[in-house]
Amino acid sequence: MKILDWYILKRYLVTFFFTLLILIPIAIAIDISEKIDKFLNHNLSFYQVVTEYYSHFTIYYANTFMPLALFIAVILFTSKLSNNTEIIAINNAKISFTRFLYPYFVGATLVTMMALLMNHFVVPNSSKERKKFENNYLKQQNYQDKYIKNFSLQLTDSTYIFIQNFDTKSNSGFNFTSELYDGLLLKSKLVANNITWKEQDSTFGLSTWKLRKIFPNKDSISKGNRLDTVFAFTPKDLIYKSALAQEMPSNELGTFIDLSKKRGIKNLNAYYVEYHKRTSLPIASYILTIIAVALAFRKKRGGTGLNLAMGIGIMFVYVFLMKIAEVLGAVAGVNSFLYVWLPNIIFGCLAIYLYVHARK
């Protein structure tokens, strides 16, 4: 790389991290103003709040603000290069717009690699700890999160279970049924009035149970008051909501999706949206970089302020489309992959148009 490339790359990364460091304290200050009373009501120490909550809060919002910080940073320092007539000198040196983008793409690659690592592994583990703190001190558990009603699950190709009501806090429920099939023929049926999860030995305790086995010429029925047994599921498998997807590293999330498909869960699009978003958002770094450079490449009347206003407007539209795409992608029966990548496709076309226009 030449001296000019190092100069631009250094400005790219320094401005990006500086912008990110400005946005994060603002988010923390707003969050503290909203939750300070809850911290005081629970007598939480400063050390506990920082280590158990705001350390993970910072990781989450640094990842969230990364595209915005990148876009604003590129517009700011490229506009400064243009206003200082440094880009005029670069053009006079016969350096093409494509060659001028080279250090930008190197910087975008570094940011993309960091974002991919955070999205797929760091942020999910951090979100799990942050939400654990929120559930313990900041939120009241929702009734729908605590109680699960009329839940059915396919454990294997031949085994199905049904639970009428299950309390995820006490890990107990009632009216449990397990059915074993051979093709379309019912081979056995186990019912119990109550079911309780025993985490220490990963077993289920059934009370007031009855097992019916079906043979060609007769049925066999056995019953009892207590039975400890093992099933291929845990209470966590009963909770299907997008919030859980945010707490799973990508390898665990992929395994969870595959297992859920085998178990006959109908709508997993909320999980697919989270899975695909972890890649699509970092890749947007390249698209946003091209758009930002193309906007700020030429000196305009109004200078940095005009470029920044245009950039924030474009970023607002991108975030708006991204949120709409996530909601639509979570609807059953649609192609979640296409919806998640749709904002990148639209803005990718805009980036190509601005790139071609800037080259002229």
N, C-alpha and C positions, 0 to 999 in steps of 0.2 A: 504493500500500500504506500502511496505517496504521502507527502507532508500534508497536502490538502485533504486527503481522505482521513488521515488521523485527526486533523483539525475538526472536520465536520462530525466524525464519529464521536469524538470527545464531547463536543457541544451537544450532540444528540442525546447521549447518555446522561450527561450532567444535568441538562435542562429537564429531561424526563424524570430523573430521581428527585430533583428539586421540586418540580410540580407535584409529584406524588407526596412528598413530605409536607407540602403546604395543605393538600386536600385532607390528609389523614387527621391531623390535629383538629381541623374544623369539624370533621365527623365525630371525633371523640368528644369535643366540647359540647356539641349539640346533644349527644347521647347522655353525657353526664348531667346536663341540665334537666333531662327528662327522667332520669333514674336516681338522682341523688337522694330523694326521699326514701326510696326502697332500700338503698344501701344502708342508710342510717337506721331504718326500722328493723333491719336484721342484724344490726351491730357488726357489720362487716369491716374488717381492718383494711387499711390502704393497701397493704401488701397482698392480701387475699383478692381484693378487687382487681388489682393490676395483673397478678400472675394467673388467676383463674378465669378472668373475663376479658380485660382489655388487651392482653397479649394476643389472645385468639381473635378478638374484635379487630385488631390492627391487621392481622393476616388476612382476614376475610375482606375487609374494606380496601386494603391495598390491592388485592386481586380484583375487586369490583371496579375500582377507580383506574385500573391500569390502562384500559383503552382510552379513557378520557384524558388521563395525564399524558399519554403518548401523543395524542392528537394535538392537544394544546401546546405541548413542548415543541413539536415539530413546526407548528405555525409560528410560535414566538421566535425561535432562533433563526428560522428561515426568513421570516419577515425582517429581522434585524440584519441578516446578511444582505438582503435586498436594499434596505434603507441606507445601509452603509456603502452601497455601490460595490460591495465585494463580489456579487454575482455578475455584475457588468465586467469586472476584471476576469472572472472565470470564463465568461462567454468570449471575451477578447482573446483568451488563450486557446480558443478553438476546442473547448471541452463541451461535448454534447450534453443535452439534458439527460440522456440515458446514462452516460458515464458519470454525470453529476449525482445520479441516484445511487450509485454503487455503495458509498459509505452509509447511506440511509438504510439500504437493504441489509447491510451487515449489522447495523444497530437493531433493525426490526427482527432479524434472525435471533440475536441474543435475547431480546425481550420476549419473543415467541417461545424460545426454549425454556426460559424461566417461567413464563405463564403456563406452559404445558405441564411442567413439573409441579407447579403449585396447584393447578386445577385438578390434576389426576390423583395426586397423592397428599400434598401438604394441607390444602384447604379442607378436604373432607374430614380428616382427622381433627383438625382444629375446630371445625364446625361442630363436631360431636361434643367436644369439651365445652365450647361456648354455649350450646343449647342445653347441656346438662346444668350449667350454672344458671341459665335463664329459667329453666323449669324448677330448680330448687329455690330460687330467691326472687325472681322477677315476674313470674307468670303463675296464674292459677290454671291447673290442668283442665282442659276442655272435656266436657262430658263425652263427646264423641271420640276423643283420644283415649279415654279411660275404658269405656265399655264398647265391646264389639258384639253385634247382634246378627244372628242368622248367617253365620259364616260357613262356607263349604270350601274344601280344599282337596285336590287330587295329589296324594303322596307319591304313588307309583302308577304304573299302567293299570294296575288292578285294585288299588286301595284308595278309598275315598273316606273323608271324615266330614262331619257336620257338627257345629256347636251353636246352640241357640243363643247363649249369652256368655261372654267371657270378660272378666275384669283384669285389665293389663297391669293394674297396680298391685293387686293381691295375687295375681297369676292363678286365678281359679275361675271356674265356670260351671254351668249346669246344662243338663240335657245334651249329652255328648253321644255321638253315634259314629261307629267305624264299620265300613262295609268292604268285604273282599269279594271280587268278582273273578270268574273264569270266562273271559269273553263277555257275553251278555248274561251269563248265569250267576246268580248270587250264591256264593259258597259259604259265607259266614257273616254274622252281624253281631257286633258288640255294642251294647248301650249301657249308659251309666247316668245316674242322676246328677253326680258331681264329678268334676275333674280338676286336679290341682297339680301344678308344675313344681317339681322339686329340683331346684337349681343345683344343689350340692352334689347330686348324683345323676343329674340330667334324665330323670324319669318322671312319669306321670302317675299320680295316685288316683284310682277310680273308686268311688264309693257307691254302694247299692247298684251293682253291675249285673248284667245278664248277657251271656254269650250263647248264640244260637248257631249251630253248624248244620248245614244242609247236605244230606247225602241222597243218592238216587231213590232209596226206598224208605228212608226215615230221617228224622231230625234229632239232633242231640242238643239239649238245653242244659246249661250250667249257670249257677248264680252264686253271689256272695256279697259280703259287706265291704271288703277292702281288697284291692288288687293293684299292685305296682307293676307297671309295664313300660315299654319303650315304643315311641312313635317317631317317625322320620320328620319331625317338625318341632319348633320351639315357639313360645308365645310371640317372639319377634316376627315370625313368619305370618302371624295373623294380622299384622298392621301393614296395610298397603296404602302409602301416601307418599307424595313427592318429597316431603321433608326428610324422610328416611334416606332417600337417594342422595341427598346432599351430604350425608354423614358417612357414605361408603366410598373408600378408594375405588378407582376404576376397575381394578381386577376383581374386587369383591362385588362391585355393582354388576359387572358382566356375568359373573357366576350366579348372582341372585336372579338376574333376568332370565338366564337359561333355565334355571331350576323352576322359576315361577311359570315359565311357558310349559314345561313338562307337567306342572301341577294343574294346568288348566285355567290359570288366571287370565281373564279375557282382555282387560285393558291395562297394558303396561306402558302406554305411551308417555306418561309422566316420567317414568324412569328412563325411557329412550331419549326424551328431551334433555334431561340432565346429562346423560351419557354423551350425546352428540355435542351439546353446548360446550363441554369441556375442551373440545378440539376446535370448534368453529370460532369461538371468541378469540383465542390466541392467534389463529391464522388471520383474523381481521387486522392484525398489526400491520401487515404488508399493505392491505387495501387502504387503511387509514393513513399510512405514511405517504403513499402516492398522492392521495387526495390533498393532504395537508401541504406537501411540497408544491404541487401544481397550483394551489390557491395562492401560496405566498411567494412563488418563484419570481414573479414580476413585480416591480415597484408600482404601487397604486396610490392615487390620491386618497388620503385617509390613513395610510400607513398600516401599522400593526393593529390598531384598533378595529379597522374595517375587516382585516383578515381574521382577527380573533372572533368578531361578531359572526361572520360567515361560518367560521369553523364550529362555533358553539351551536349555531342553528343546524348545521349538517349533523353534528353529533347527537343533538336532541332527536332528530328524525331517525337516526340509526338506532338509538336506544329504544325509541317508541316502536319501531318496526320489530326489533328484537323481542320486546315484551309481548307484542301482539302475536308474533310467530310462536313463542313459547306456549301461550295460552291455546292457540289453534292446534299446535302440534300435540298437545296433551289430550285432544279429543279422540275418542275411540274411532277406529276405522280409517284414520288418515295416515299419510306417510310422514312420520315425525322427523325423519332425516331431512326431507325436502324442506319442511317448514323451518327447521332450525337453521339451515344453510341459506334460506331465502334472502335474509338481509345482506349476507355476504355476496350473494349473486347479484342483487340489485346494485349495491354500492361498488361491487367489482366492475360492473358495466360503467358506472359513473367514473371510476378510477381510470378505466381504459380511455374513455372519452376525454377526460382532463389531461391524461398523459399525452395522447395524440395531439391535442390542442396546444399543450405546453411545448412540445417538440417543434412546432411551427414557429 
